[in-house]
Amino acid sequence: MVKQVQLIDEYYQDDDEDDSDLFYAPSYYETDEQLVIVACLILLRQKYLELKSMTPSEVVDEVDNIVDSLNSELVATAASKISDATENYLNEVLNDFSIPQGYVDIDTSMLDVVSVSIDTLCKSLAGEIKQKAMFFNDNLSNSTFNILPNIKRAVQKLIDAVGNNLLYSKEKSKRNVQEFVYGEEQLYYWMTMNDMKVCDWCLMQQSLPPRTLSEMPLDHPNGRCILEPVSPEYSNEYKMLLARGEYASEIESFMEY
């Protein structure tokens, strides 16, 4: 049987024009994470509306500059918002261990990753839209010029890039606190929830011998596994910090008396 050849026009036939619920953060992210994602989606939406109002010919001329501007704005916004959200989360973790704020630094290594991810996303978006606009500009299609499918793909990529790297930034920052509390040589068990939702990869991690934090891979984004220290022994630095805190409390009580 001869397979029907797909017409080139079908590659550019975009019937979906509903963007009403496009620029929202998924509910599986925490509120602070959603705010970071939405701040970035707002920038993408602004550029989408700008390009949407143009003719194919105008898009060919302007899309590179518009998306270059979007790239710069997204990188700056993502870096700032991720840093702020991670620092707030880190302060909560520090408070759980009675450690003063600023005693342990946030992990900023994921900021470079999110910057590269955004740059790749924007270059791909500009190329896709420009190619589509050139196709329509040369009157090679009878369908309506519509960049929404391209934007939809960009939205999902942006959500993954910003959301996942924020989660990794939080997890790595929390591990900085754990290293301070228990020491760099402390070994940890990988602990799953032991239910039907646990994946094979996490079960495999749980079956491995205890490892240090530097040897542990990062959990899935929104993962439920925890790292349990083998020994409850605290590091000398953390013991000294706790001792100073207790001593300060005794002095304060004495002064009040």
Secondary structure, DSSP 8 states (H G I E B T S, - for coil): -------GGGGG-------TT-S---TTS-HHHHHHHHHHHHHHHHHHHHHHTS-HHHHHHHHHHHHHHHHHHHHHHHHHHHHHHHHHHHHHHHHHTT--TTSS----HHHHHHHHHHHHHHHHHHHHHHHHHHHHHTT--SS----HHHHHHHHHHHHHHHHHHHHHHHHHHHHHHHHHHH-TT--EEEE---STT--HHHHHHHHS--B-GGGS----TT---EEEES-----HHHHHHHHHHHHHHHHHHHHH-
